[in-house]
Amino acid sequence: MTSLTISSQWERCKRTPAKFLSHAHLKARTEGKWIPFAVWPVQAEVLSSLTSRDRLVILKSRQLGFTWLVLAWALHRMLFQGITVLLFSQRDDEAKDLMARLVGMHERLPAWLQQKVISSSTHSLKFANGAEAMSFPTTAGRSYTAGLAIIDEADYVPDLPGMLNAVGPTVDAGGQLILLSTSDKSKPESAFKRIYRAAREQLNGFHPIFHGWKARPGRTEEWYESQKRDYKARTGSLDDLHQEHPDSEEEALAPRSLDKRIPSEWLLRCYIGIKPLTAEQIPADVRVPAVPGLEVYALPVAGRCYVIGADPAEGNPTSDDSAAEVIDVESGEQVAALAGKIEPGQFAGYLDLIGAWFNGAAIMVERNNHGHAVLNALRTSNVLLVIHGHDGRPGWPMTHKSKVILYDLVAEAFRHVETKLHSFVTLTQLQSID
């Protein structure tokens, strides 16, 4: 792989400070020459995943060379496996650029490693061994079958679900699918981000990969601080910095903060991402409530007080999730979470079980249409203490005034780091509040 060469006209590198590039690289870049592909450690790490995974979703900072890497991988498979490769980019000129890079890499291989070219154009390359590469804008509407499909800058594709339907035959036939992109902050609930989040939670067949600004050799904390000052001065926020050069996947996936009630910066100060406890991590004598979907981050501790916040929903396949959070009152730590399509009566039963397990936790229920049903069920069971809202009635009313009060209290808790958040799903929900 290191014998492959890449073009120095690297679009992703145009804004890289000169002091982080060698003199040879700078000269090659400005003269439009080609340079050896010296694989960086993170590129080698991603390459390992390319060789072992069928579906990958890669979220990244700019200027990490991952597009070059997946193109080199595509060329490798064309040469040694004779497969058909599909390359997709948002616009036609970008699709042509992907093909130009692929052709250029092949032309600069040693003669003994090259394949005889049967045909070559701005959108296709065909070898004598039967291998073929084709590039398309993502607006192309056909169905395709190939050994490898690469969708570059997938978060910027207007209709990614439609695009995935088009390349579905590739995946169905056992081919490899790679989604590769920086983050588009204007679309916090994009299909790409949903796929990445689901992959992170192991809810689909994709393997998630994230690499931020530190992955590029030569970048230092001083460079990053300089970037922060520049973006802050130009835009009034760090949204664009977190889009172009995120430090974490949470930064990359977060929506723009300028129009959000709780700044992502406050949330991330309180976020400590950990996985829920597994059965192996829980002592054999501890009986966890039999509640499907319950995520436990810390076991109940004798003598500590807990509280549950509950947001009921209708519970059918098209409704919102019913959701509950269990909080340690003293530390503010999120110790358990539940979310799912749960109808009100069943939800109330689950809340009873969870609350009883967490030392008889008190509960605050959102007093919406379905909340009344949950409150009635909790009143009948008489297991948990139901907290009253600011109007003196059981549950929290959801009026304009009460929403303002609620969001103000929540924002202040995160601003002053009075809570600890563990659930990635809860984090993204909080980041999306307008």
C-alpha positions as CSV (number, residue, x, y, z in Angstrom):
1,M,0.0,0.0,0.0
2,T,2.8,2.4,0.8
3,S,4.1,2.0,-2.8
4,L,1.1,3.8,-4.1
5,T,1.4,7.5,-4.8
6,I,-1.0,10.3,-4.3
7,S,-1.5,13.8,-5.8
8,S,-0.2,16.7,-3.9
9,Q,-3.1,18.7,-5.2
10,W,-4.9,17.7,-2.1
11,E,-8.1,19.7,-1.8
12,R,-8.4,18.9,1.9
13,C,-5.0,20.4,2.6
14,K,-5.5,23.9,1.2
15,R,-6.0,25.5,4.6
16,T,-3.3,23.6,6.4
17,P,-0.7,26.0,7.9
18,A,2.6,25.8,6.1
19,K,4.6,25.1,9.2
20,F,3.1,21.7,9.5
21,L,4.1,20.6,6.0
22,S,7.5,19.6,5.0
23,H,9.3,21.7,2.4
24,A,9.1,18.8,-0.1
25,H,5.4,18.5,0.4
26,L,4.9,22.2,0.1
27,K,6.8,22.3,-3.2
28,A,5.0,19.3,-4.6
29,R,1.7,20.8,-3.7
30,T,2.3,24.1,-5.3
31,E,3.8,22.6,-8.4
32,G,1.0,20.0,-8.8
33,K,3.3,17.1,-8.5
34,W,2.6,13.6,-7.1
35,I,4.2,12.5,-3.9
36,P,4.6,9.1,-2.1
37,F,1.7,7.9,0.0
38,A,3.4,7.6,3.4
39,V,0.6,6.1,5.5
40,W,0.0,7.8,8.8
41,P,-0.8,5.7,12.0
42,V,-4.5,6.5,11.9
43,Q,-4.7,5.7,8.2
44,A,-3.1,2.3,8.9
45,E,-5.7,1.8,11.6
46,V,-8.6,2.6,9.3
47,L,-7.0,0.4,6.6
48,S,-7.2,-2.5,9.0
49,S,-10.9,-2.0,9.3
50,L,-11.3,-1.7,5.6
51,T,-9.8,-5.2,5.2
52,S,-12.1,-6.8,7.8
53,R,-15.5,-5.0,7.6
54,D,-18.2,-5.0,5.0
55,R,-20.0,-1.8,6.0
56,L,-18.2,1.2,7.4
57,V,-19.4,4.7,8.4
58,I,-16.5,7.0,8.8
59,L,-17.0,10.4,10.6
60,K,-13.9,12.6,10.4
61,S,-12.1,15.9,10.5
62,R,-11.0,17.5,7.3
63,Q,-7.5,16.9,5.9
64,L,-6.9,13.4,7.2
65,G,-6.4,11.8,3.7
66,F,-9.1,9.2,4.2
67,T,-10.6,9.8,0.7
68,W,-7.2,9.0,-0.8
69,L,-7.0,6.0,1.5
70,V,-10.3,4.4,0.5
71,L,-9.5,5.1,-3.2
72,A,-6.2,3.3,-2.7
73,W,-8.1,0.5,-1.2
74,A,-10.5,0.4,-4.2
75,L,-7.5,0.3,-6.6
76,H,-5.9,-2.5,-4.6
77,R,-9.1,-4.6,-4.8
78,M,-9.4,-3.8,-8.6
79,L,-5.9,-5.0,-9.2
80,F,-5.9,-8.1,-7.1
81,Q,-9.6,-9.1,-7.0
82,G,-10.9,-7.8,-10.3
83,I,-14.0,-6.2,-8.7
84,T,-16.3,-3.4,-9.9
85,V,-16.1,-0.2,-7.9
86,L,-18.7,2.5,-7.6
87,L,-17.6,6.0,-6.5
88,F,-20.2,8.6,-5.5
89,S,-19.7,12.2,-4.7
90,Q,-22.2,15.1,-4.3
91,R,-21.6,16.9,-7.6
92,D,-20.4,15.7,-11.0
93,D,-17.2,17.6,-10.9
94,E,-16.3,15.9,-7.5
95,A,-17.2,12.5,-9.0
96,K,-14.8,13.3,-11.9
97,D,-12.1,14.3,-9.3
98,L,-12.5,10.9,-7.6
99,M,-11.9,9.1,-10.9
100,A,-9.0,11.3,-11.7
101,R,-7.3,10.4,-8.4
102,L,-7.9,6.7,-9.0
103,V,-6.5,6.8,-12.6
104,G,-3.6,8.9,-11.4
105,M,-2.6,6.5,-8.7
106,H,-2.7,3.6,-11.1
107,E,-0.6,5.4,-13.7
108,R,2.1,5.9,-11.1
109,L,2.4,2.4,-9.9
110,P,5.4,0.3,-11.0
111,A,4.8,-1.2,-14.4
112,W,4.8,-4.7,-13.1
113,L,2.0,-3.8,-10.7
114,Q,-0.3,-2.1,-13.3
115,Q,-3.1,-3.7,-15.2
116,K,-3.7,-3.2,-18.9
117,V,-6.2,-0.4,-19.3
118,I,-9.1,-1.3,-21.7
119,S,-10.8,2.1,-21.4
120,S,-10.6,5.2,-19.4
121,S,-12.7,8.4,-19.2
122,T,-13.6,11.1,-16.7
123,H,-16.2,8.7,-15.2
124,S,-14.9,5.2,-15.8
125,L,-11.8,3.0,-15.7
126,K,-11.7,-0.6,-17.0
127,F,-8.9,-3.1,-16.7
128,A,-8.1,-6.2,-18.7
129,N,-8.7,-8.4,-15.7
130,G,-12.3,-7.4,-15.8
131,A,-12.1,-4.8,-13.0
132,E,-14.0,-1.6,-13.5
133,A,-14.5,1.7,-11.7
134,M,-17.4,4.1,-12.3
135,S,-17.9,7.5,-10.7
136,F,-21.3,9.3,-10.4
137,P,-22.9,12.3,-8.8
138,T,-25.2,11.2,-6.0
139,T,-28.2,12.4,-8.0
140,A,-27.8,9.4,-10.3
141,G,-30.9,7.3,-9.9
142,R,-30.1,3.8,-11.1
143,S,-29.6,0.6,-9.1
144,Y,-26.0,-0.7,-9.0
145,T,-24.3,-4.0,-8.1
146,A,-20.5,-4.0,-7.4
147,G,-17.9,-5.4,-5.1
148,L,-17.3,-2.0,-3.5
149,A,-19.3,1.2,-3.2
150,I,-17.9,4.4,-1.7
151,I,-20.0,7.4,-1.0
152,D,-17.8,10.4,-0.3
153,E,-19.0,13.3,1.9
154,A,-22.1,11.3,2.6
155,D,-23.5,13.8,5.1
156,Y,-23.9,16.3,2.3
157,V,-25.9,14.0,0.0
158,P,-29.4,15.4,-0.3
159,D,-31.1,12.0,-0.4
160,L,-28.8,9.6,1.3
161,P,-31.5,7.0,1.9
162,G,-32.4,7.0,-1.8
163,M,-28.7,6.7,-2.6
164,L,-28.4,3.7,-0.3
165,N,-31.4,2.1,-2.0
166,A,-29.5,2.5,-5.3
167,V,-26.4,0.7,-4.1
168,G,-28.5,-1.8,-2.1
169,P,-27.8,-4.6,-4.6
170,T,-24.0,-4.2,-3.9
171,V,-24.6,-4.8,-0.2
172,D,-27.1,-7.6,-0.8
173,A,-24.7,-9.4,-3.0
174,G,-22.0,-9.4,-0.3
175,G,-20.1,-6.3,-1.5
176,Q,-18.5,-3.6,0.7
177,L,-20.1,-0.3,1.4
178,I,-18.1,2.7,2.8
179,L,-19.8,6.0,3.9
180,L,-17.2,8.7,4.4
181,S,-17.9,12.3,5.5
182,T,-17.2,15.3,7.6
183,S,-20.2,16.6,9.5
184,D,-22.8,18.9,8.1
185,K,-23.9,21.0,11.1
186,S,-26.9,22.3,9.3
187,K,-28.5,18.8,9.4
188,P,-28.2,17.5,13.0
189,E,-30.7,14.7,12.3
190,S,-29.4,13.7,8.9
191,A,-29.5,10.1,7.6
192,F,-25.7,9.9,7.8
193,K,-25.7,10.9,11.5
194,R,-28.5,8.5,12.3
195,I,-26.6,5.7,10.7
196,Y,-23.4,6.7,12.7
197,R,-25.3,6.9,16.0
198,A,-27.0,3.6,15.4
199,A,-23.6,2.0,14.5
200,R,-22.2,3.4,17.7
201,E,-24.9,1.8,19.7
202,Q,-24.5,-1.5,17.7
203,L,-28.0,-1.2,16.3
204,N,-27.1,-1.8,12.7
205,G,-24.5,-3.6,10.6
206,F,-22.2,-0.6,10.2
207,H,-18.8,-0.4,11.8
208,P,-18.3,3.3,13.1
209,I,-15.0,5.1,12.8
210,F,-14.2,8.6,14.1
211,H,-11.0,10.5,13.9
212,G,-10.7,14.2,14.9
213,W,-8.2,16.9,14.2
214,K,-5.4,15.3,16.3
215,A,-5.2,12.4,13.8
216,R,-3.2,14.5,11.4
217,P,0.5,14.4,12.3
218,G,2.0,17.8,13.0
219,R,-1.1,19.3,14.6
220,T,-0.5,20.6,18.1
221,E,-2.6,22.1,20.8
222,E,-1.2,25.5,19.8
223,W,-2.5,25.0,16.3
224,Y,-5.9,24.1,17.6
225,E,-6.1,27.1,20.0
226,S,-5.2,29.3,17.1
227,Q,-8.0,27.8,15.1
228,K,-10.4,28.3,18.0
229,R,-9.6,32.0,18.2
230,D,-10.0,32.4,14.5
231,Y,-13.3,30.7,14.2
232,K,-14.7,32.5,17.3
233,A,-13.7,35.9,16.0
234,R,-15.2,35.2,12.5
235,T,-18.4,33.5,13.4
236,G,-19.1,34.2,17.1
237,S,-19.2,30.5,17.9
238,L,-17.2,27.3,17.6
239,D,-19.8,25.6,15.4
240,D,-17.7,25.8,12.2
241,L,-14.6,24.6,14.1
242,H,-16.5,21.6,15.4
243,Q,-17.7,20.9,11.9
244,E,-14.3,21.2,10.1
245,H,-12.0,20.0,12.9
246,P,-14.0,18.2,15.7
247,D,-12.1,17.0,18.8
248,S,-14.7,14.3,19.5
249,E,-17.6,12.5,17.8
250,E,-19.9,14.3,20.2
251,E,-18.7,17.7,18.9
252,A,-19.0,16.5,15.3
253,L,-22.6,15.2,15.7
254,A,-23.9,18.1,17.8
255,P,-26.2,20.6,16.1
256,R,-25.2,24.3,15.8
257,S,-25.3,25.9,19.2
258,L,-26.2,29.5,18.2
259,D,-29.9,28.6,17.9
260,K,-30.0,25.9,20.7
261,R,-31.3,26.4,24.2
262,I,-28.4,24.6,25.9
263,P,-24.9,25.2,24.4
264,S,-23.2,22.0,23.4
265,E,-20.1,23.2,25.2
266,W,-22.0,23.1,28.5
267,L,-23.4,19.6,27.8
268,L,-20.0,18.2,26.8
269,R,-18.5,19.5,30.1
270,C,-20.9,17.2,31.9
271,Y,-20.8,14.3,29.5
272,I,-18.8,11.2,30.4
273,G,-19.7,8.6,27.8
274,I,-19.7,5.1,29.2
275,K,-21.4,1.9,28.2
276,P,-24.3,0.5,30.2
277,L,-23.4,-2.2,32.6
278,T,-23.4,-5.7,31.1
279,A,-24.7,-8.8,32.9
280,E,-21.1,-9.9,33.5
281,Q,-20.4,-6.6,35.4
282,I,-23.4,-7.0,37.7
283,P,-23.0,-9.2,40.8
284,A,-24.9,-12.5,40.7
285,D,-26.9,-11.6,43.8
286,V,-28.2,-8.2,42.3
287,R,-31.6,-8.6,40.7
288,V,-32.0,-6.0,38.0
289,P,-35.6,-5.2,37.1
290,A,-36.8,-7.1,34.1
291,V,-37.4,-4.0,32.0
292,P,-36.6,-4.3,28.3
293,G,-34.3,-1.6,27.1
294,L,-33.3,-0.5,30.6
295,E,-29.7,0.9,30.6
296,V,-28.0,0.9,34.0
297,Y,-24.8,3.0,34.4
298,A,-24.4,2.6,38.2
299,L,-26.1,0.2,40.6
300,P,-28.3,1.6,43.5
301,V,-26.3,2.4,46.6
302,A,-28.0,1.8,50.0
303,G,-28.9,5.1,51.7
304,R,-28.7,7.3,48.5
305,C,-31.7,9.1,47.2
306,Y,-32.7,8.9,43.5
307,V,-35.3,10.6,41.4
308,I,-36.9,9.6,38.1
309,G,-38.0,12.0,35.3
310,A,-40.5,10.4,32.9
311,D,-41.8,11.5,29.5
312,P,-44.7,9.2,28.4
313,A,-45.7,8.7,24.8
314,E,-48.4,6.8,23.0
315,G,-46.3,3.7,22.5
316,N,-47.2,2.8,18.9
317,P,-44.6,2.3,16.1
318,T,-45.1,5.9,14.8
319,S,-45.1,7.7,18.1
320,D,-42.2,9.2,20.0
321,D,-40.4,7.1,22.5
322,S,-41.5,6.9,26.1
323,A,-38.4,7.9,28.0
324,A,-37.2,8.0,31.6
325,E,-34.0,9.0,33.3
326,V,-32.9,8.0,36.8
327,I,-30.7,10.6,38.6
328,D,-28.7,10.4,41.8
329,V,-30.1,13.4,43.8
330,E,-26.8,14.3,45.6
331,S,-24.4,14.0,42.7
332,G,-26.7,14.8,39.8
333,E,-25.4,11.7,38.0
334,Q,-27.4,9.8,35.4
335,V,-27.5,6.3,36.7
336,A,-30.1,4.6,34.4
337,A,-32.1,5.4,31.3
338,L,-35.1,3.8,29.5
339,A,-36.5,4.7,26.1
340,G,-38.8,2.8,23.7
341,K,-42.2,2.4,22.1
342,I,-43.9,1.7,25.4
343,E,-47.7,2.3,25.9
344,P,-48.6,4.3,29.1
345,G,-49.9,1.4,31.3
346,Q,-46.8,-0.7,30.6
347,F,-44.6,2.3,31.1
348,A,-46.1,3.0,34.5
349,G,-45.4,-0.6,35.5
350,Y,-41.8,-0.3,34.4
351,L,-41.4,2.9,36.3
352,D,-42.7,1.2,39.5
353,L,-40.1,-1.6,39.1
354,I,-37.2,0.8,38.4
355,G,-38.2,3.2,41.2
356,A,-38.6,0.5,43.8
357,W,-35.1,-0.9,42.8
358,F,-33.5,2.6,43.2
359,N,-34.4,2.8,46.9
360,G,-38.0,3.9,46.3
361,A,-37.1,6.8,44.0
362,A,-39.5,9.7,43.7
363,I,-40.8,10.4,40.2
364,M,-41.7,13.5,38.1
365,V,-44.0,12.6,35.2
366,E,-44.6,15.0,32.3
367,R,-48.3,15.8,32.5
368,N,-49.3,15.5,28.8
369,N,-52.1,13.5,27.2
370,H,-50.4,10.2,27.9
371,G,-48.9,11.4,31.1
372,H,-52.4,11.5,32.8
373,A,-52.7,7.7,32.1
374,V,-49.3,7.1,33.7
375,L,-50.1,9.3,36.7
376,N,-53.4,7.5,37.2
377,A,-51.6,4.1,37.1
378,L,-48.9,5.3,39.5
379,R,-51.5,6.6,41.9
380,T,-53.3,3.2,41.9
381,S,-50.1,1.2,42.5
382,N,-49.0,3.6,45.3
383,V,-45.4,2.4,45.0
384,L,-43.6,5.7,44.1
385,L,-43.8,9.2,45.5
386,V,-45.1,11.4,42.7
387,I,-43.6,14.8,42.7
388,H,-45.8,17.9,42.1
389,G,-45.1,20.5,39.6
390,H,-44.8,24.3,40.1
391,D,-48.6,24.5,40.0
392,G,-49.0,22.2,43.0
393,R,-50.5,19.3,41.1
394,P,-48.9,15.8,40.4
395,G,-46.6,15.8,37.5
396,W,-45.1,18.6,35.4
397,P,-47.4,20.5,33.1
398,M,-46.2,21.3,29.6
399,T,-47.3,24.8,28.9
400,H,-45.2,27.6,27.4
401,K,-44.4,29.0,30.9
402,S,-43.5,25.6,32.3
403,K,-41.2,24.8,29.4
404,V,-39.3,28.0,29.9
405,I,-38.9,27.2,33.6
406,L,-37.9,23.6,32.9
407,Y,-35.3,24.5,30.2
408,D,-33.9,27.3,32.4
409,L,-33.3,24.9,35.3
410,V,-31.8,22.3,33.0
411,A,-29.5,24.8,31.3
412,E,-28.2,26.1,34.6
413,A,-27.5,22.6,35.9
414,F,-25.3,22.0,32.9
415,R,-23.8,25.4,32.9
416,H,-22.6,25.0,36.5
417,V,-21.6,21.3,36.0
418,E,-24.1,20.1,38.5
419,T,-24.8,16.8,36.7
420,K,-23.1,13.9,35.0
421,L,-24.4,12.6,31.8
422,H,-23.5,9.1,30.4
423,S,-26.0,8.3,27.7
424,F,-25.0,9.3,24.2
425,V,-28.7,9.2,23.1
426,T,-29.7,11.5,25.9
427,L,-26.8,13.9,25.0
428,T,-27.9,14.2,21.4
429,Q,-31.5,14.8,22.5
430,L,-30.5,17.6,24.8
431,Q,-28.2,19.1,22.1
432,S,-31.2,19.4,19.7
433,I,-33.5,21.5,22.0
434,D,-34.2,24.8,20.2
